[in-house]
Amino acid sequence: MSEEDIKQSKPLQDINGAPPDLAQKNVRTISTVLLVVCAMVGLSFASVPLYNIFCRVTGWSGTTQISKAFPASEEIIDREITVRFDSNTARDLPWNFRPEKLSITVKLGERGFANFIAVNRAQTPTAGTATFNVTPLKAGKYFHKIQCFCFDEQILQPNQKVNMPVLFYVDPKLNDDRNMGDVTTITLSYSFFKTDSESLEQAFEDFYEAE
């Protein structure tokens, strides 16, 4: 066999010394890995808003609903629910924050109003952001807020006092849910944190990851 025949009988190799079939497999493998990594990164950015949408729809973790209007008067049901109001303030936020009333009683579908009061005790402007929750958690999908101050940055000047109103209603559909038959009281709780603080970031993380 001539030297030329021996050369022709050897399989072709790429520049790295791998046969063509192996090289193609390597390319496909690398491409697949890159696609998976890109998909994982995309999902990591989308997970929070997607989870938020899931919570809004299901009321998971006590997440309330957002509505633009109250039910019509004919939709109001005589069943009454006591709504309690709770407030908490992080240690690094120099505010006094409390509900004006500790509780009110509303009928299902009836307009509810609550007012929270915040006072900045510091001698400098400070900013705070509130998170919220509803208990029992299963009531979240029936608690609708029309107006709320949660998740919005609030800036208070030294010694400034402000009112923070909340408009809400409890969905009449709660009355059709057998799982809600034992619910007579719902607690709406707000927690204020210093804006851009680690405690606020942790609160947001706990809010979205709560089970």
PAZAPA-4460 file (N, C-alpha, C; in steps of 0.05 Angstrom, whole numbers, plus 32768, in hexadecimal, padded with zeros to 4 digits):
% residues 211
    n_x    n_y    n_z   ca_x   ca_y   ca_z    c_x    c_y    c_z   seq   type   mol
   8011   7FE8   8000   8000   8000   8000   8012   8019   8000     1      M     A
   800C   802C   7FEF   801C   8044   7FED   8017   8057   8004     2      S     A
   8029   8069   8007   8025   807E   801C   800C   808E   8017     3      E     A
   8006   8093   7FFD   7FEE   80A2   7FF6   7FD5   8093   7FFE     4      E     A
   7FD5   8078   7FFA   7FBD   8067   8001   7FBA   8067   801F     5      D     A
   7FD0   8067   802E   7FCE   8067   804C   7FC2   8081   8056     6      I     A
   7FCA   8097   804A   7FBF   80B1   8052   7FA1   80B3   804C     7      K     A
   7F98   80A8   8035   7F7C   80A9   802E   7F6B   8097   803F     8      Q     A
   7F77   8082   804A   7F68   806F   805A   7F63   8079   8077     9      S     A
   7F72   808E   8080   7F6E   8099   809A   7F56   80AC   809B    10      K     A
   7F46   80AB   80B1   7F2F   80BD   80B3   7F39   80D9   80B6    11      P     A
   7F29   80EC   80AA   7F30   8108   80AC   7F2C   8111   80C8    12      L     A
   7F3C   8125   80D1   7F3A   812F   80EC   7F38   814D   80EB    13      Q     A
   7F2B   8158   8101   7F2A   8175   8102   7F44   8180   810C    14      D     A
   7F46   819A   8110   7F5F   81A6   8118   7F67   819E   8134    15      I     A
   7F54   8194   8144   7F5A   818C   815F   7F61   816E   8160    16      N     A
   7F61   8161   8149   7F68   8145   8148   7F50   8132   814C    17      G     A
   7F38   813C   814C   7F20   812B   8150   7F13   8125   8136    18      A     A
   7F09   810C   8132   7EFB   8105   811A   7EE3   8117   8115    19      P     A
   7ED9   811A   80FD   7EC3   812C   80F7   7EAA   8125   8107    20      P     A
   7EA3   810C   810A   7E8B   8105   8118   7E8D   810D   8135    21      D     A
   7EA4   8109   8142   7EA8   8110   815E   7EA7   812E   8161    22      L     A
   7EB2   813C   814E   7EB3   815A   814F   7E96   8165   814D    23      A     A
   7E86   8159   813C   7E6A   8162   8139   7E5B   815C   8153    24      Q     A
   7E60   8145   8160   7E53   813F   8179   7E5B   8153   818E    25      K     A
   7E74   815A   818E   7E7D   816E   81A2   7E70   8189   819F    26      N     A
   7E6D   8191   8185   7E60   81AA   817F   7E43   81AA   8189    27      V     A
   7E35   8193   8183   7E19   8191   818B   7E16   8191   81AA    28      R     A
   7E29   8183   81B7   7E28   8182   81D4   7E2C   819E   81E0    29      T     A
   7E40   81AC   81D6   7E46   81C7   81E0   7E2E   81D9   81DB    30      I     A
   7E22   81D7   81C3   7E0B   81E8   81BD   7DF4   81E3   81CF    31      S     A
   7DEF   81C9   81D5   7DD9   81C1   81E7   7DDE   81CD   8203    32      T     A
   7DF6   81CA   820D   7DFD   81D4   8227   7DF9   81F3   8229    33      V     A
   7E02   8201   8214   7DFE   821E   8213   7DE1   8225   8213    34      L     A
   7DD0   8217   8204   7DB4   821C   8204   7DA7   8218   821F    35      L     A
   7DAF   8203   822C   7DA4   81FD   8247   7DAC   8213   825B    36      V     A
   7DC6   821C   825A   7DCF   8231   826B   7DBF   824B   8266    37      V     A
   7DBC   8252   824C   7DAD   826A   8245   7D90   8268   8250    38      C     A
   7D84   8251   824D   7D69   824D   8256   7D66   8250   8274    39      A     A
   7D7A   8245   8282   7D7A   8247   829F   7D7D   8264   82A8    40      M     A
   7D8E   8273   829B   7D92   828F   82A2   7D78   829E   829C    41      V     A
   7D6C   8299   8286   7D52   82A6   827F   7D3D   82A0   8293    42      G     A
   7D3B   8287   829C   7D27   827F   82AF   7D2C   828C   82CA    43      L     A
   7D46   828F   82D1   7D4C   829C   82EB   7D42   82B8   82EC    44      S     A
   7D44   82C7   82D5   7D3A   82E2   82D5   7D1C   82E3   82D4    45      F     A
   7D10   82CF   82C7   7CF3   82CE   82C4   7CE5   82C2   82DC    46      A     A
   7CF3   82B4   82ED   7CE6   82A5   8303   7CD7   82B6   8316    47      S     A
   7CE2   82CE   831E   7CD4   82DF   8331   7CBA   82EA   8325    48      V     A
   7CBA   82F6   830D   7CA0   8300   8303   7C8D   82E9   82FD    49      P     A
   7C97   82D2   82F4   7C85   82BC   82EF   7C79   82B2   8309    50      L     A
   7C89   82B0   831D   7C80   82A7   8337   7C6B   82BC   8342    51      Y     A
   7C71   82D5   833D   7C5E   82EA   8347   7C43   82E7   8339    52      N     A
   7C43   82E1   831F   7C2A   82DD   8311   7C1C   82C5   831C    53      I     A
   7C2B   82AF   8321   7C1F   8297   832D   7C12   829E   8347    54      F     A
   7C1F   82AE   8358   7C14   82B5   8372   7BFB   82C5   836F    55      C     A
   7BFB   82D8   835C   7BE4   82E9   8358   7BCB   82D8   8351    56      R     A
   7BD0   82C4   8340   7BBA   82B4   8336   7BAF   82A1   834C    57      V     A
   7BC1   8295   835B   7BBA   8280   836E   7BB7   828A   838A    58      T     A
   7BC2   82A2   8391   7BC2   82AB   83AC   7BD7   829D   83BD    59      G     A
   7BEA   828F   83B0   7BFF   8280   83BD   7C0F   8291   83D0    60      W     A
   7C15   8287   83E8   7C24   8295   83FC   7C17   82AE   8406    61      S     A
   7BFC   82AF   8404   7BEE   82C6   840F   7BEF   82DE   83FD    62      G     A
   7BF7   82DB   83E4   7BF8   82F1   83D1   7BDC   82FA   83CA    63      T     A
   7BD7   8314   83CD   7BBD   8320   83C7   7BBA   8325   83A9    64      T     A
   7BA1   832C   83A1   7B9C   8332   8385   7B9A   8350   8381    65      Q     A
   7B9D   8359   8368   7B9B   8375   8362   7B83   8379   834F    66      I     A
   7B71   838B   8356   7B5A   8391   8346   7B58   83AF   8341    67      S     A
   7B48   83B6   832D   7B45   83D2   8326   7B2A   83DE   8330    68      K     A
   7B18   83CC   8338   7AFE   83D6   8341   7AF1   83C3   8355    69      A     A
   7ADF   83CE   8365   7AD0   83BE   8378   7ABA   83AF   836A    70      F     A
   7AB1   8399   8376   7A9A   838A   836B   7A81   839C   836B    71      P     A
   7A6E   8395   8359   7A55   83A4   8359   7A45   839F   8373    72      A     A
   7A34   83B1   837A   7A26   83AF   8394   7A16   8395   8396    73      S     A
   7A0B   838C   8380   79FB   8373   8380   7A0C   835A   8385    74      E     A
   7A26   835D   8383   7A38   8346   8387   7A40   8343   83A5    75      E     A
   7A3A   8357   83B5   7A42   8356   83D1   7A31   8341   83E0    76      I     A
   7A3F   8331   83F0   7A33   831B   8400   7A33   8323   841D    77      I     A
   7A1F   831A   842C   7A1C   8322   8448   7A31   8315   845A    78      D     A
   7A3E   8301   8451   7A53   82F4   8462   7A68   8308   8469    79      R     A
   7A6F   830B   8482   7A82   831E   848B   7A9E   8312   8491    80      E     A
   7AB2   8322   848C   7ACE   831A   8492   7ADB   8330   84A2    81      I     A
   7AE8   8329   84B7   7AF8   833D   84C6   7B14   833E   84BA    82      T     A
   7B1C   8356   84B3   7B37   835A   84A8   7B48   8368   84BC    83      V     A
   7B5D   835B   84C5   7B70   8366   84D9   7B88   8372   84CA    84      R     A
   7B94   8386   84D6   7BAA   8394   84CA   7BC3   8392   84DC    85      F     A
   7BD9   838A   84D0   7BF2   8386   84E0   7C08   8396   84D2    86      D     A
   7C1B   83A0   84E2   7C31   83B0   84D7   7C4B   83A9   84E5    87      S     A
   7C60   83AA   84D5   7C7B   83A4   84DF   7C8F   83B7   84D2    88      N     A
   7CA4   83BE   84E0   7CB8   83D0   84D5   7CD4   83C5   84DB    89      T     A
   7CE5   83C4   84C7   7D01   83BA   84CB   7D10   83CD   84DE    90      A     A
   7D23   83C1   84EC   7D32   83D0   8500   7D42   83E7   84F5    91      R     A
   7D4B   83E4   84DC   7D5C   83FA   84D0   7D4B   8410   84C3    92      D     A
   7D31   840E   84C5   7D20   8423   84BA   7D13   8433   84D1    93      L     A
   7D1B   844C   84D5   7D12   845C   84EC   7CF6   8467   84E9    94      P     A
   7CE3   8456   84E4   7CC7   845E   84E0   7CB6   8452   84F6    95      W     A
   7CA0   8461   84FC   7C89   8456   850B   7C74   844F   84F5    96      N     A
   7C6C   8436   84F4   7C59   842E   84DF   7C44   841D   84EC    97      F     A
   7C2B   8424   84E9   7C15   8416   84F6   7BFB   841A   84E7    98      R     A
   7BE8   8407   84EB   7BCD   840B   84DF   7BBD   841F   84F1    99      P     A
   7BAD   842F   84E4   7B9C   8441   84F3   7B87   8432   8503   100      E     A
   7B7C   841D   84F7   7B69   840B   8505   7B75   83EF   8505   101      K     A
   7B70   83E0   851A   7B7B   83C5   851B   7B6B   83B1   850A   102      L     A
   7B51   83B7   8506   7B41   83A5   84F6   7B27   83B2   84ED   103      S     A
   7B1B   83A8   84D8   7B00   83B0   84D0   7AF1   8397   84C7   104      I     A
   7AD7   8399   84C5   7AC7   8382   84BC   7AB9   838A   84A2   105      T     A
   7ABC   837A   848D   7AB0   8380   8473   7AA0   8367   846A   106      V     A
   7A8D   836D   8459   7A7E   8357   844B   7A8E   834F   8432   107      K     A
   7A89   8337   8429   7A97   832E   8411   7A8F   8340   83F9   108      L     A
   7AA3   834B   83EC   7A9D   835D   83D5   7A9A   837A   83DD   109      G     A
   7A99   8380   83F7   7A96   839B   8400   7AB0   83AA   8400   110      E     A
   7AAE   83C4   83FB   7AC6   83D5   83FB   7AD3   83D6   8417   111      R     A
   7AED   83D1   8417   7AFC   83D3   8430   7B11   83E8   842F   112      G     A
   7B15   83F6   8445   7B29   840B   8446   7B39   8409   8460   113      F     A
   7B53   840B   845D   7B65   840B   8474   7B7A   8421   8470   114      A     A
   7B82   842D   8486   7B96   8442   8484   7BAD   843B   8497   115      N     A
   7BC5   843C   848C   7BDD   8438   849C   7BEC   8453   849E   116      F     A
   7BF8   8458   84B5   7C06   8471   84BB   7C24   846C   84BE   117      I     A
   7C34   847C   84B1   7C51   8479   84B3   7C5D   8494   84BB   118      A     A
   7C70   8493   84CE   7C7D   84AB   84D7   7C9C   84A6   84D6   119      V     A
   7CAA   84B9   84C9   7CC7   84B7   84C8   7CD3   84C4   84E1   120      N     A
   7CDF   84B4   84F3   7CEB   84BF   850B   7D07   84C9   8508   121      R     A
   7D12   84C5   84F0   7D2E   84CE   84EB   7D2F   84EC   84E4   122      A     A
   7D47   84F7   84E6   7D4B   8513   84DF   7D54   8517   84C2   123      Q     A
   7D53   8501   84B3   7D5A   8502   8497   7D44   84F3   8487   124      T     A
   7D42   84F9   846D   7D2E   84EA   845D   7D36   84CD   845C   125      P     A
   7D22   84BC   845D   7D27   849F   845B   7D12   8493   8449   126      T     A
   7D1A   847D   843C   7D08   846F   8429   7D03   8453   8433   127      A     A
   7CEA   844B   8430   7CE2   8430   8438   7CD1   8423   8423   128      G     A
   7CD0   8409   8423   7CC0   83F9   8410   7CB2   83E3   8420   129      T     A
   7C99   83DF   841A   7C89   83CB   842A   7C84   83B2   841A   130      A     A
   7C84   839C   8427   7C7A   8383   841D   7C60   837C   842C   131      T     A
   7C52   8368   8423   7C38   8362   8430   7C33   8344   8430   132      F     A
   7C1F   833C   843F   7C16   8321   843F   7BFA   8320   844A   133      N     A
   7BEC   830A   8444   7BD1   8305   844E   7BD1   82EA   845B   134      V     A
   7BC4   82E8   8473   7BC0   82CE   847F   7BA2   82CC   8487   135      T     A
   7B97   82B4   8486   7BA4   829B   847D   7BAD   829D   8460   136      P     A
   7BC2   828F   8459   7BCD   8290   843E   7BB8   828A   8429   137      L     A
   7BA6   8277   842F   7B92   826F   841B   7B7F   8285   8414   138      K     A
   7B7E   829A   8424   7B6C   82B0   841E   7B77   82C4   840A   139      A     A
   7B91   82C1   8403   7B9E   82D4   83F2   7B90   82D8   83D7   140      G     A
   7B87   82C2   83CB   7B7B   82C5   83B0   7B5F   82D3   83B1   141      K     A
   7B54   82D7   83C9   7B3A   82E4   83CB   7B3C   8300   83D6   142      Y     A
   7B55   8309   83DC   7B59   8324   83E7   7B62   8336   83D1   143      F     A
   7B52   8349   83C9   7B58   835A   83B2   7B5E   8376   83BC   144      H     A
   7B75   8381   83B2   7B7C   839D   83B9   7B78   83AF   83A1   145      K     A
   7B6B   83C6   83A6   7B66   83DA   8391   7B7D   83EE   8392   146      I     A
   7B85   83F6   83AA   7B9A   840A   83AD   7BAC   8400   83C4   147      Q     A
   7BC6   8403   83C0   7BD9   83FA   83D5   7BF4   8407   83D2   148      C     A
   7C03   8409   83E7   7C1D   8416   83E7   7C34   8402   83E6   149      F     A
   7C2E   83E8   83E6   7C42   83D4   83E8   7C54   83D3   83CF   150      C     A
   7C6E   83CD   83D3   7C82   83CA   83BE   7C8A   83E5   83B1   151      F     A
   7C7D   83FB   83B9   7C85   8415   83AF   7C96   8423   83C3   152      D     A
   7CAB   842F   83BA   7CBD   843E   83CD   7CAE   8456   83D8   153      E     A
   7CAF   8459   83F2   7CA3   8470   8400   7CBA   8480   840D   154      Q     A
   7CBB   849A   8406   7CD0   84AB   8411   7CC3   84BF   8425   155      I     A
   7CCD   84BE   843E   7CC2   84D0   8452   7CD8   84E4   845B   156      L     A
   7CD0   84FD   845D   7CE2   8512   8467   7CE4   8510   8485   157      Q     A
   7CF8   851D   8491   7CFB   851C   84AE   7CE1   8523   84BD   158      P     A
   7CD9   8511   84CF   7CC1   8514   84DF   7CA7   8516   84CF   159      N     A
   7CA8   850F   84B6   7C90   8510   84A6   7C7D   84F9   84AD   160      Q     A
   7C63   84FF   84AD   7C4E   84EB   84B3   7C3C   84E8   849A   161      K     A
   7C37   84D0   8491   7C27   84CC   8479   7C12   84B6   847E   162      V     A
   7BFD   84B8   846F   7BE8   84A4   846F   7BEC   8492   8457   163      N     A
   7BE9   8478   845B   7BEC   8465   8445   7BD3   8454   8443   164      M     A
   7BC1   845C   8432   7BA7   844E   8430   7BA8   8434   8420   165      P     A
   7B96   8422   8427   7B93   8409   8418   7B75   8405   8412   166      V     A
   7B6F   8401   83F9   7B53   83FB   83F1   7B52   83DE   83E9   167      L     A
   7B3E   83CF   83F2   7B3D   83B2   83ED   7B21   83A7   83EE   168      F     A
   7B1E   838F   83E6   7B05   8380   83EB   7B0B   8362   83EC   169      Y     A
   7AFA   8353   83F9   7AFD   8336   83FA   7AE9   832B   83E6   170      V     A
   7AF4   831B   83D4   7AE4   8311   83BD   7ACC   8300   83C6   171      D     A
   7AB4   8306   83BC   7A9C   82F6   83C3   7A9F   82D9   83BC   172      P     A
   7AB2   82D2   83A9   7AB6   82B6   83A2   7AC1   82A5   83B9   173      K     A
   7ACB   82B3   83CE   7AD5   82A5   83E5   7ABE   8294   83F1   174      L     A
   7AA6   829E   83EF   7A8F   8290   83FB   7A89   8276   83EE   175      N     A
   7A92   8272   83D5   7A8D   8259   83C6   7AA3   8244   83CA   176      D     A
   7AB8   824C   83D8   7ACF   823A   83DC   7ACC   822C   83F7   177      D     A
   7AC7   8212   83F6   7AC3   8203   840F   7ADC   8204   8421   178      R     A
   7AF3   8207   8414   7B0C   8208   8423   7B0E   8221   8434   179      N     A
   7AFD   8235   842E   7AFE   824F   843C   7AE7   8251   8451   180      M     A
   7AD9   823B   8455   7AC2   823C   8468   7ACA   8243   8484   181      G     A
   7AE2   823E   848C   7AEA   8244   84A8   7AF7   825F   84AB   182      D     A
   7AF8   826E   8495   7B06   8288   8496   7AF2   829E   849F   183      V     A
   7AF8   82AA   84B5   7AE8   82C1   84BF   7AF9   82DA   84C2   184      T     A
   7B14   82D6   84C3   7B26   82EC   84C6   7B3D   82EA   84B3   185      T     A
   7B44   8301   84A6   7B5B   8302   8494   7B6D   8318   849F   186      I     A
   7B87   8312   84A0   7B9B   8326   84A9   7BAB   8330   8492   187      T     A
   7BAB   834A   848F   7BBC   8357   847A   7BD4   8364   8489   188      L     A
   7BEB   835A   8482   7C04   8363   8490   7C17   8371   847D   189      S     A
   7C22   8388   8486   7C36   8396   8477   7C50   8398   8487   190      Y     A
   7C66   8395   8479   7C81   8398   8486   7C91   83AC   8476   191      S     A
   7C9A   83C1   8484   7CAA   83D6   8476   7CC8   83D1   847B   192      F     A
   7CD7   83D3   8465   7CF4   83D0   8466   7D01   83E9   845A   193      F     A
   7D1A   83EE   8463   7D29   8404   8457   7D2F   83FD   843A   194      K     A
   7D29   8410   8428   7D2E   840B   840C   7D4B   8406   8406   195      T     A
   7D50   83F3   83F3   7D6B   83EB   83EB   7D7B   83DE   8402   196      D     A
   7D6E   83D3   8415   7D7B   83C5   842B   7D7C   83A7   8427   197      S     A
   7D8E   8399   8434   7D8F   837C   8432   7D76   8370   843D   198      E     A
   7D6A   837C   8452   7D52   8371   845E   7D3B   8372   844A   199      S     A
   7D3A   8387   843A   7D25   8389   8426   7D29   8374   8410   200      L     A
   7D41   8370   8407   7D47   835C   83F3   7D40   8340   83FD   201      E     A
   7D46   833B   8417   7D3F   8321   8423   7D21   831E   8425   202      Q     A
   7D13   8334   842B   7CF6   8333   842D   7CE9   832D   8412   203      A     A
   7CF4   8339   83FD   7CE9   8333   83E2   7CEF   8316   83DB   204      F     A
   7D07   830C   83E2   7D0E   82F1   83DC   7CFB   82DE   83EB   205      E     A
   7CF6   82E4   8404   7CE4   82D3   8414   7CC8   82D4   8409   206      D     A
   7CC0   82EB   83FF   7CA5   82EE   83F4   7CA0   82DD   83DC   207      F     A
   7CB4   82DC   83CA   7CB1   82CD   83B1   7CB7   82B0   83B4   208      Y     A
   7CC6   82A9   83C9   7CCD   828D   83CD   7CBD   827F   83E2   209      E     A
   7CAB   828D   83EF   7C9B   8281   8405   7C89   826B   83FB   210      A     A
   7C86   8256   840A   7C76   8240   8402   7C61   823A   8418   211      E     A
***
